[in-house]
Amino acid sequence: MATENVYAKLAQHLSSLGMGYPFGDALLEILRENFTPVEAEVALAIPNKVIPLDPVSVDEILKALSLPKDELVRILDHLAEKGLLYTGKTEKGEKGYALHQVGFGFPQTFFWKAQDTPHARKMAALTAKYFNRKVTREAFSPSETKPYRYIPIGRSIEPSQQAVLPLHMMEKVVQEASCVAAAHCSCRVAYRLGGKGCDHPTEVCLKFNDMARYVIDRGFAREITREEALQIIRKSEEAGLVHFVDNVEGNIQHNCNCCGCACWNVGSIRRRKIPRDILMATYFIRETDEEMCTGCGACSEICPVEAIKLEGDVAVVDKDWCIGCGVCSTVCPVDAVKIRLRPEKTGRLPAATFRELHEMIRREKGLA
């Protein structure tokens, strides 16, 4: 297979994943930089009709190749060592491999370690070039069903709501995880490698369950206790960061704690590049108790998406852009901030499981 042709074929192959890589010249640059032609041919043999984190066996991959099995294993392991493939157990308990999907390894593996190397700097430049507004919208919002949802800061939700809606609490996510890891925020690491400033903490990216085991095994993150995870959540809240997780009730794989400076979702909404409801599942909205509000302006200053402005002595919320994160509640001195379930979301729940969510996304994209 001609060298350029194999990269174009791989780009097309990756574009057909559920969380696929939109095709473009910048993607071809990224593939050329990371895969040799032989490695690209091996990646082409890895199934793309699967959900994220769903590995297949070596024998399954071998069906599409003429390589000796031991040579294939060597190449697969080398790609995994470079952070270009996901590894985990298949349903039969065998060692398996899967293509990274957008948001599930790509482009995060280049940055999770927070290393400042020539390759990391080059990847920061190439991924910034690749993820323009069009690509970000297509990659992270591939269907009507959104892959991610925001979770409000726990103390911003009234106790009566917490009892009824525990799935919208980060504490519950941590409690139910079988394994937890802490990685660096790939968005902020790439942002800094690109020469831009952001003072928010970086080691606040939490991984759970299968994703946690993968990043720990590959050295992308460190294993932590549930208490350490809760400390990171509190640290993130103090820094004004926004929680988001997979748009599911159970078996959540990761939590990012995002800022409006560098992150692909909060930053895009803050800069009004992509409408909130196109990009993310947002179940909550902020309301202001006008009788209690003193118009101090603290909430408008900290709002990650700049959705609050003062009108006279009252803070007014732009409900088309508010993401219901609850960050503003942490600085209100008079308890005038109320985080409510959006009326149109009443009775609506995320998918039950990670698999159900991503099978739904594949169906909506016509890939099932």
C-alpha positions as CSV (number, residue, x, y, z in Angstrom):
1,M,0.0,0.0,0.0
2,A,1.4,3.4,-1.0
3,T,2.6,5.4,2.0
4,E,0.3,8.4,1.6
5,N,-2.6,6.1,0.7
6,V,-2.2,4.1,4.0
7,Y,-2.5,7.3,6.1
8,A,-5.6,8.5,4.2
9,K,-7.1,5.0,4.7
10,L,-6.3,5.1,8.4
11,A,-7.9,8.5,8.7
12,Q,-11.1,7.3,7.1
13,H,-11.0,4.2,9.3
14,L,-10.7,6.4,12.4
15,S,-13.5,8.7,11.2
16,S,-15.9,5.8,11.3
17,L,-15.5,5.2,15.0
18,G,-18.5,6.2,17.2
19,M,-16.3,8.9,18.8
20,G,-14.6,9.3,15.4
21,Y,-11.8,11.5,14.2
22,P,-13.2,14.0,11.6
23,F,-11.2,13.7,8.4
24,G,-8.8,16.6,7.5
25,D,-5.3,17.4,6.4
26,A,-4.3,18.2,10.0
27,L,-5.3,14.7,11.0
28,L,-3.1,13.3,8.3
29,E,-0.2,15.3,9.7
30,I,-0.8,13.8,13.2
31,L,-1.0,10.2,11.8
32,R,2.3,10.6,9.8
33,E,4.0,12.0,12.9
34,N,3.0,9.0,15.1
35,F,2.6,5.9,12.9
36,T,5.1,4.3,10.5
37,P,3.4,2.9,7.3
38,V,3.5,-0.6,8.7
39,E,2.0,0.5,12.0
40,A,-0.7,2.3,10.1
41,E,-1.5,-0.9,8.3
42,V,-1.8,-2.7,11.6
43,A,-4.1,0.0,13.0
44,L,-6.3,-0.4,9.9
45,A,-6.8,-4.0,10.9
46,I,-8.2,-3.1,14.3
47,P,-12.0,-3.1,14.2
48,N,-13.7,0.3,14.2
49,K,-17.3,-0.9,14.7
50,V,-16.9,-0.9,18.5
51,I,-17.6,1.4,21.4
52,P,-14.7,3.1,23.2
53,L,-12.6,0.9,25.6
54,D,-13.8,-2.3,23.9
55,P,-10.6,-4.3,23.0
56,V,-10.3,-7.2,20.6
57,S,-7.9,-10.1,20.7
58,V,-4.7,-10.5,18.6
59,D,-6.3,-13.3,16.7
60,E,-9.2,-11.1,15.7
61,I,-6.8,-8.4,14.4
62,L,-4.6,-11.0,12.7
63,K,-7.5,-12.0,10.4
64,A,-7.0,-8.9,8.3
65,L,-3.2,-9.2,8.0
66,S,-0.6,-11.5,6.6
67,L,2.0,-10.8,9.3
68,P,3.3,-13.6,11.6
69,K,1.5,-13.5,14.9
70,D,4.6,-12.7,17.0
71,E,5.4,-9.8,14.7
72,L,1.9,-8.5,15.1
73,V,2.1,-8.7,18.9
74,R,5.4,-6.8,18.8
75,I,3.9,-4.0,16.7
76,L,0.8,-3.8,18.8
77,D,2.7,-3.6,22.0
78,H,5.0,-0.9,20.6
79,L,2.0,1.1,19.5
80,A,0.5,0.7,23.0
81,E,3.8,1.8,24.6
82,K,3.7,4.9,22.5
83,G,0.2,5.6,23.8
84,L,-1.5,5.0,20.4
85,L,-3.7,2.1,21.4
86,Y,-5.9,1.2,24.3
87,T,-5.2,-2.1,26.0
88,G,-7.4,-4.2,28.3
89,K,-9.1,-7.5,28.7
90,T,-11.4,-8.9,26.1
91,E,-14.7,-10.5,27.1
92,K,-12.9,-13.9,27.2
93,G,-10.2,-12.5,29.5
94,E,-7.5,-12.3,26.9
95,K,-5.2,-9.3,26.4
96,G,-6.8,-7.1,23.8
97,Y,-6.2,-3.9,21.9
98,A,-8.5,-1.1,20.6
99,L,-8.2,2.1,18.7
100,H,-8.3,5.2,20.8
101,Q,-11.5,7.2,20.2
102,V,-11.8,11.0,20.5
103,G,-12.0,11.8,24.2
104,F,-10.9,8.3,25.1
105,G,-7.2,8.5,24.6
106,F,-7.0,10.8,21.6
107,P,-5.4,13.3,21.9
108,Q,-5.1,12.9,25.7
109,T,-2.3,10.3,25.7
110,F,0.1,13.0,24.3
111,F,-0.4,15.1,27.4
112,W,-1.6,13.1,30.4
113,K,1.9,12.8,31.8
114,A,2.5,16.6,31.6
115,Q,5.9,16.1,29.9
116,D,7.5,19.0,28.1
117,T,9.3,17.2,25.2
118,P,9.8,18.1,21.6
119,H,7.2,15.5,20.6
120,A,4.6,16.8,23.1
121,R,5.2,20.4,21.9
122,K,4.7,19.2,18.3
123,M,1.5,17.4,19.2
124,A,0.2,20.4,21.1
125,A,0.7,22.5,17.9
126,L,-0.9,19.9,15.6
127,T,-3.9,19.1,17.8
128,A,-4.6,22.8,18.2
129,K,-4.5,23.1,14.4
130,Y,-6.7,20.0,14.0
131,F,-9.4,20.8,16.6
132,N,-10.9,23.9,15.1
133,R,-14.5,24.8,15.7
134,K,-15.9,22.5,13.0
135,V,-13.8,19.5,14.1
136,T,-14.5,20.0,17.8
137,R,-18.2,20.2,17.2
138,E,-18.2,17.1,15.0
139,A,-15.9,15.1,17.2
140,F,-17.3,15.8,20.6
141,S,-20.9,16.1,19.7
142,P,-21.3,13.3,17.2
143,S,-25.0,12.6,17.7
144,E,-28.2,13.9,19.3
145,T,-27.2,12.0,22.4
146,K,-24.3,13.8,24.1
147,P,-21.4,11.7,25.3
148,Y,-20.7,13.9,28.3
149,R,-22.7,15.8,31.0
150,Y,-21.9,18.5,33.5
151,I,-22.3,17.7,37.2
152,P,-22.9,20.7,39.5
153,I,-20.8,21.4,42.6
154,G,-22.4,19.3,45.3
155,R,-23.0,22.0,47.8
156,S,-24.7,24.1,45.2
157,I,-27.6,21.6,45.1
158,E,-30.2,21.7,47.9
159,P,-30.1,18.7,50.2
160,S,-33.6,17.7,49.1
161,Q,-32.5,17.5,45.4
162,Q,-29.3,15.6,46.4
163,A,-31.4,12.9,47.9
164,V,-33.6,12.6,44.8
165,L,-30.8,13.0,42.2
166,P,-27.7,11.3,43.6
167,L,-26.4,10.5,40.1
168,H,-25.7,14.2,39.7
169,M,-23.2,14.1,42.6
170,M,-19.4,13.7,42.1
171,E,-19.3,12.0,45.5
172,K,-21.5,9.2,44.2
173,V,-19.3,8.8,41.1
174,V,-16.2,8.3,43.3
175,Q,-17.9,6.0,45.8
176,E,-19.1,3.6,43.1
177,A,-15.7,3.4,41.2
178,S,-13.8,0.2,41.5
179,C,-10.5,1.9,40.7
180,V,-9.5,5.6,40.6
181,A,-6.6,7.4,38.9
182,A,-5.4,11.0,38.7
183,A,-3.9,12.3,35.5
184,H,-3.0,15.8,34.3
185,C,-5.6,17.8,32.4
186,S,-4.6,17.3,28.7
187,C,-6.3,20.5,27.7
188,R,-4.3,22.7,30.1
189,V,-1.0,20.8,29.5
190,A,-1.4,21.3,25.7
191,Y,-2.4,24.9,26.2
192,R,0.8,25.6,28.2
193,L,3.0,23.7,25.7
194,G,1.6,26.0,23.0
195,G,2.9,29.0,24.9
196,K,-0.4,30.2,26.4
197,G,-1.0,30.9,30.1
198,C,-3.4,29.3,32.5
199,D,-2.9,29.2,36.2
200,H,-5.5,26.5,37.0
201,P,-4.1,23.2,38.5
202,T,-3.5,20.4,36.1
203,E,-3.4,17.1,38.0
204,V,-7.2,17.1,38.4
205,C,-8.3,14.7,35.7
206,L,-9.9,11.7,37.3
207,K,-10.3,8.3,35.6
208,F,-12.4,5.4,36.9
209,N,-12.9,1.7,36.4
210,D,-11.5,0.4,33.0
211,M,-10.1,3.7,32.0
212,A,-8.4,4.1,35.4
213,R,-6.8,0.6,35.1
214,Y,-5.5,1.5,31.6
215,V,-3.9,4.8,32.4
216,I,-2.3,3.3,35.6
217,D,-0.9,0.3,33.7
218,R,0.5,2.5,30.9
219,G,2.0,5.1,33.3
220,F,-0.2,7.9,32.2
221,A,-1.7,8.5,35.7
222,R,-1.2,7.4,39.3
223,E,-3.6,5.3,41.3
224,I,-5.3,7.1,44.1
225,T,-7.7,6.4,46.9
226,R,-11.3,7.5,47.0
227,E,-10.4,10.1,49.7
228,E,-7.7,11.5,47.5
229,A,-10.2,11.7,44.6
230,L,-12.6,13.7,46.8
231,Q,-9.7,16.0,47.8
232,I,-9.0,16.6,44.1
233,I,-12.7,17.4,43.6
234,R,-12.6,19.9,46.4
235,K,-9.4,21.4,45.1
236,S,-11.0,21.8,41.6
237,E,-14.1,23.5,43.1
238,E,-11.9,25.9,45.0
239,A,-10.1,26.8,41.7
240,G,-13.5,27.5,40.0
241,L,-13.3,24.4,37.7
242,V,-16.3,22.7,36.2
243,H,-17.0,18.9,36.6
244,F,-18.1,16.8,33.7
245,V,-18.4,13.0,33.3
246,D,-19.7,10.5,30.9
247,N,-23.4,11.0,30.2
248,V,-24.4,7.8,32.0
249,E,-25.7,6.8,35.4
250,G,-23.2,4.0,36.2
251,N,-19.8,2.7,35.1
252,I,-18.5,6.2,34.5
253,Q,-15.0,6.1,33.1
254,H,-13.8,9.6,33.6
255,N,-14.3,13.0,35.1
256,C,-12.6,16.2,33.8
257,N,-12.4,19.4,35.8
258,C,-12.5,22.1,33.2
259,C,-11.7,25.8,32.9
260,G,-12.8,28.4,30.4
261,C,-9.2,29.2,29.4
262,A,-8.1,26.0,27.8
263,C,-10.7,23.3,27.8
264,W,-12.5,22.1,24.6
265,N,-16.0,22.3,26.1
266,V,-16.1,25.1,28.7
267,G,-13.7,27.2,26.6
268,S,-15.8,26.8,23.4
269,I,-18.9,27.8,25.3
270,R,-17.3,30.7,27.0
271,R,-16.0,32.1,23.6
272,R,-19.5,31.4,22.1
273,K,-18.0,29.1,19.5
274,I,-20.4,26.2,19.9
275,P,-23.9,26.4,21.6
276,R,-24.0,24.7,24.9
277,D,-26.8,22.2,24.1
278,I,-25.1,21.1,20.9
279,L,-21.8,20.3,22.7
280,M,-22.8,19.0,26.1
281,A,-25.7,17.5,28.1
282,T,-26.6,20.2,30.6
283,Y,-29.2,19.1,33.2
284,F,-29.1,22.1,35.5
285,I,-29.4,25.9,35.3
286,R,-28.6,28.7,37.7
287,E,-31.4,30.9,39.1
288,T,-31.0,34.1,41.2
289,D,-33.0,34.9,44.3
290,E,-33.5,38.5,43.4
291,E,-34.7,39.5,46.9
292,M,-31.5,38.1,48.4
293,C,-29.0,39.2,45.7
294,T,-27.0,42.3,46.7
295,G,-25.4,42.8,43.2
296,C,-21.8,42.3,44.6
297,G,-20.7,40.9,41.2
298,A,-18.7,38.0,42.7
299,C,-20.6,35.4,40.6
300,S,-20.2,37.3,37.3
301,E,-16.5,37.5,37.9
302,I,-16.0,33.8,38.5
303,C,-18.5,32.4,36.0
304,P,-16.5,30.0,33.7
305,V,-18.6,30.7,30.7
306,E,-19.3,34.4,31.3
307,A,-23.1,33.9,31.5
308,I,-23.8,36.3,34.3
309,K,-24.0,40.1,34.2
310,L,-25.2,42.7,36.6
311,E,-28.4,44.7,35.8
312,G,-28.7,47.3,38.6
313,D,-28.3,45.4,41.9
314,V,-29.2,42.0,40.5
315,A,-27.2,39.3,38.9
316,V,-28.9,38.2,35.7
317,V,-28.2,34.8,34.1
318,D,-28.1,34.2,30.3
319,K,-30.0,30.9,30.3
320,D,-29.0,30.1,26.8
321,W,-25.3,29.8,27.9
322,C,-25.4,28.9,31.6
323,I,-24.1,25.4,32.1
324,G,-25.5,24.9,35.7
325,C,-22.0,24.1,37.1
326,G,-22.6,25.8,40.4
327,V,-19.2,27.5,40.5
328,C,-20.9,30.8,41.1
329,S,-22.6,29.5,44.3
330,T,-19.2,29.1,45.9
331,V,-18.6,32.8,46.1
332,C,-22.1,34.2,46.8
333,P,-22.0,35.8,50.2
334,V,-25.8,35.8,50.7
335,D,-26.9,32.4,49.3
336,A,-28.8,34.0,46.4
337,V,-27.6,31.4,43.9
338,K,-29.9,28.5,43.2
339,I,-29.0,25.6,41.0
340,R,-32.1,23.9,39.6
341,L,-32.9,21.0,37.3
342,R,-33.8,22.5,33.9
343,P,-37.6,22.2,33.5
344,E,-37.2,20.5,30.1
345,K,-34.9,17.9,31.6
346,T,-37.3,16.9,34.4
347,G,-37.8,13.1,34.2
348,R,-35.0,12.7,31.7
349,L,-32.0,10.7,32.7
350,P,-28.6,9.8,31.2
351,A,-28.1,6.4,29.7
352,A,-27.9,3.6,32.2
353,T,-24.4,2.3,31.3
354,F,-21.4,3.4,29.3
355,R,-22.1,0.6,26.7
356,E,-25.7,1.7,26.3
357,L,-24.6,5.3,25.8
358,H,-22.1,4.6,23.1
359,E,-24.2,2.0,21.3
360,M,-26.9,4.7,21.2
361,I,-24.4,7.2,19.7
362,R,-23.4,4.6,17.1
363,R,-27.0,4.0,16.1
364,E,-27.7,7.7,15.8
365,K,-24.7,8.1,13.5
366,G,-25.8,5.1,11.4
367,L,-22.8,3.0,12.4
368,A,-24.6,0.2,14.3
